[in-house]
Amino acid sequence: MENDPYFIALRKKLPPFHEISSLYATIVFLVYGWTSVAFFWKVTSWLYFLNLAEIAFIMAYVLSSTLLESVSILFAFVLASLLLPASWLQNKFAVRGSVIFYSLTFWVILLNLGSLIQLPTTTDVLSFAIGFPLTAGSGILLTDRIPLLHRFVNFIGNQLTVFLYLWLPLSLAGVLIVILRNI
């Protein structure tokens, strides 16, 4: 299998593991952070009509779905690295992926906060559809042209890997609780 030309081509297209883990840490930090804010925002009202065990079960479901969401996002980036030309993401996977995901998160939060009062309008959706690619593209160009910014985004991604040690075990425990509860 090591000498198989397809395996060699696949290995060349895949980013290094440290870059995948750095991007995944960025995804985990943002997705779990936003989910935690939303969850704890609702806990105070749940205390009036749910007991602690029911809230813990809700937390298990939230952790399980957030794990699935973050892995799906990472899978989309890895798939893009396999399908796009190698020069687009080679040795820049973590930085470019992080910039794209930072931009996406910014625009989703902006769209979400704007839709708390009313449903998103055509203008909101249009600004998202134009703003996200422009912001992501500008961020990629800036990180490519400013080495200090490139190193900074890479540094942040490496520092965020500490959250993997917190959220992944909690999420796996949540998955186990969900499985045991539904058996």
MARZAKE-80465 format. One record per residue (C-alpha): x, y, z. Coordinates in nm, 2 decimals. Layout:
<atoms>
{{X Y Z}},
...
</atoms>
This chain:
<atoms>
{{0.00 0.00 0.00}},
{{0.29 0.24 0.07}},
{{0.40 0.21 -0.30}},
{{0.05 0.25 -0.44}},
{{0.05 0.56 -0.67}},
{{-0.30 0.66 -0.55}},
{{-0.20 0.64 -0.19}},
{{0.11 0.85 -0.26}},
{{-0.09 1.11 -0.44}},
{{-0.35 1.12 -0.16}},
{{-0.08 1.16 0.10}},
{{0.07 1.45 -0.10}},
{{-0.27 1.62 -0.12}},
{{-0.35 1.58 0.25}},
{{-0.22 1.86 0.48}},
{{0.01 1.76 0.76}},
{{-0.15 1.64 1.08}},
{{-0.04 1.94 1.29}},
{{-0.21 2.17 1.05}},
{{-0.53 1.97 1.05}},
{{-0.53 1.97 1.44}},
{{-0.46 2.34 1.44}},
{{-0.75 2.41 1.21}},
{{-0.97 2.17 1.41}},
{{-0.88 2.35 1.73}},
{{-0.99 2.68 1.58}},
{{-1.32 2.53 1.47}},
{{-1.37 2.37 1.81}},
{{-1.30 2.70 1.99}},
{{-1.55 2.90 1.78}},
{{-1.82 2.64 1.75}},
{{-1.81 2.52 2.11}},
{{-1.77 2.87 2.23}},
{{-2.08 2.99 2.05}},
{{-2.28 2.68 2.16}},
{{-2.17 2.73 2.52}},
{{-2.29 3.09 2.51}},
{{-2.63 2.98 2.37}},
{{-2.66 2.69 2.62}},
{{-2.57 2.89 2.93}},
{{-2.80 3.17 2.82}},
{{-3.09 2.94 2.84}},
{{-2.99 2.75 3.16}},
{{-3.13 3.01 3.39}},
{{-3.48 2.98 3.25}},
{{-3.46 2.60 3.23}},
{{-3.40 2.59 3.61}},
{{-3.76 2.69 3.66}},
{{-3.91 2.38 3.50}},
{{-3.63 2.12 3.45}},
{{-3.42 1.94 3.71}},
{{-3.04 1.91 3.69}},
{{-3.05 1.56 3.54}},
{{-3.26 1.68 3.24}},
{{-3.03 1.98 3.19}},
{{-2.74 1.74 3.20}},
{{-2.91 1.53 2.93}},
{{-2.96 1.84 2.72}},
{{-2.59 1.93 2.76}},
{{-2.50 1.57 2.64}},
{{-2.71 1.62 2.33}},
{{-2.56 1.97 2.27}},
{{-2.21 1.83 2.31}},
{{-2.29 1.54 2.07}},
{{-2.43 1.76 1.80}},
{{-2.15 2.01 1.84}},
{{-1.90 1.74 1.80}},
{{-2.07 1.62 1.48}},
{{-2.09 1.98 1.35}},
{{-1.72 2.06 1.42}},
{{-1.61 1.73 1.26}},
{{-1.83 1.79 0.96}},
{{-1.68 2.14 0.91}},
{{-1.32 1.99 0.94}},
{{-1.42 1.72 0.69}},
{{-1.54 1.99 0.44}},
{{-1.20 2.16 0.47}},
{{-1.00 1.84 0.43}},
{{-1.22 1.74 0.13}},
{{-1.16 2.08 -0.02}},
{{-0.78 2.03 0.02}},
{{-0.82 1.70 -0.17}},
{{-1.03 1.85 -0.45}},
{{-0.86 2.19 -0.49}},
{{-0.51 2.23 -0.64}},
{{-0.24 2.14 -0.39}},
{{-0.08 2.49 -0.42}},
{{-0.40 2.65 -0.28}},
{{-0.37 2.49 0.06}},
{{-0.03 2.32 0.08}},
{{0.15 2.44 0.39}},
{{-0.12 2.70 0.44}},
{{-0.41 2.47 0.53}},
{{-0.44 2.59 0.90}},
{{-0.40 2.96 0.82}},
{{-0.62 2.98 0.52}},
{{-0.88 2.74 0.67}},
{{-0.88 2.95 0.99}},
{{-0.92 3.28 0.81}},
{{-1.21 3.13 0.61}},
{{-1.37 3.00 0.92}},
{{-1.32 3.32 1.12}},
{{-1.49 3.51 0.83}},
{{-1.77 3.26 0.81}},
{{-1.82 3.27 1.19}},
{{-1.82 3.65 1.19}},
{{-2.09 3.67 0.91}},
{{-2.31 3.39 1.06}},
{{-2.30 3.57 1.40}},
{{-2.38 3.90 1.23}},
{{-2.67 3.74 1.04}},
{{-2.79 3.56 1.36}},
{{-2.78 3.87 1.57}},
{{-2.97 4.07 1.31}},
{{-3.23 3.80 1.29}},
{{-3.31 3.80 1.66}},
{{-3.56 4.08 1.61}},
{{-3.70 3.96 1.27}},
{{-3.64 3.70 1.00}},
{{-3.34 3.77 0.78}},
{{-3.44 4.00 0.49}},
{{-3.31 3.98 0.13}},
{{-3.06 4.25 0.21}},
{{-2.93 4.05 0.51}},
{{-2.88 3.74 0.29}},
{{-2.73 3.94 0.01}},
{{-2.48 4.12 0.24}},
{{-2.38 3.77 0.38}},
{{-2.34 3.63 0.03}},
{{-2.12 3.92 -0.08}},
{{-1.95 4.00 0.25}},
{{-1.83 3.65 0.35}},
{{-1.63 3.58 0.03}},
{{-1.49 3.93 0.03}},
{{-1.39 3.91 0.39}},
{{-1.24 3.56 0.35}},
{{-1.06 3.65 0.03}},
{{-0.92 3.97 0.18}},
{{-0.81 3.78 0.49}},
{{-0.63 3.52 0.28}},
{{-0.46 3.79 0.08}},
{{-0.35 3.98 0.39}},
{{-0.21 3.66 0.56}},
{{-0.02 3.57 0.24}},
{{0.13 3.92 0.21}},
{{0.20 4.00 0.57}},
{{0.42 3.73 0.73}},
{{0.36 3.86 1.08}},
{{-0.02 3.82 1.04}},
{{0.04 3.47 0.89}},
{{0.25 3.37 1.20}},
{{-0.01 3.52 1.43}},
{{-0.30 3.32 1.29}},
{{-0.08 3.01 1.29}},
{{0.02 3.09 1.66}},
{{-0.34 3.13 1.76}},
{{-0.44 2.80 1.60}},
{{-0.16 2.62 1.78}},
{{-0.25 2.78 2.11}},
{{-0.62 2.68 2.07}},
{{-0.53 2.31 2.06}},
{{-0.55 2.31 2.44}},
{{-0.93 2.33 2.39}},
{{-0.92 1.99 2.22}},
{{-0.82 1.84 2.55}},
{{-1.13 1.98 2.72}},
{{-1.40 1.96 2.46}},
{{-1.33 1.63 2.29}},
{{-1.35 1.42 2.61}},
{{-1.66 1.60 2.72}},
{{-1.82 1.55 2.38}},
{{-1.73 1.18 2.38}},
{{-1.89 1.15 2.72}},
{{-2.19 1.33 2.58}},
{{-2.21 1.08 2.29}},
{{-2.19 0.79 2.54}},
{{-2.47 0.94 2.75}},
{{-2.69 0.99 2.44}},
{{-2.62 0.63 2.33}},
{{-2.69 0.49 2.67}},
{{-3.00 0.70 2.71}},
{{-3.15 0.59 2.38}},
{{-3.08 0.21 2.42}},
</atoms>
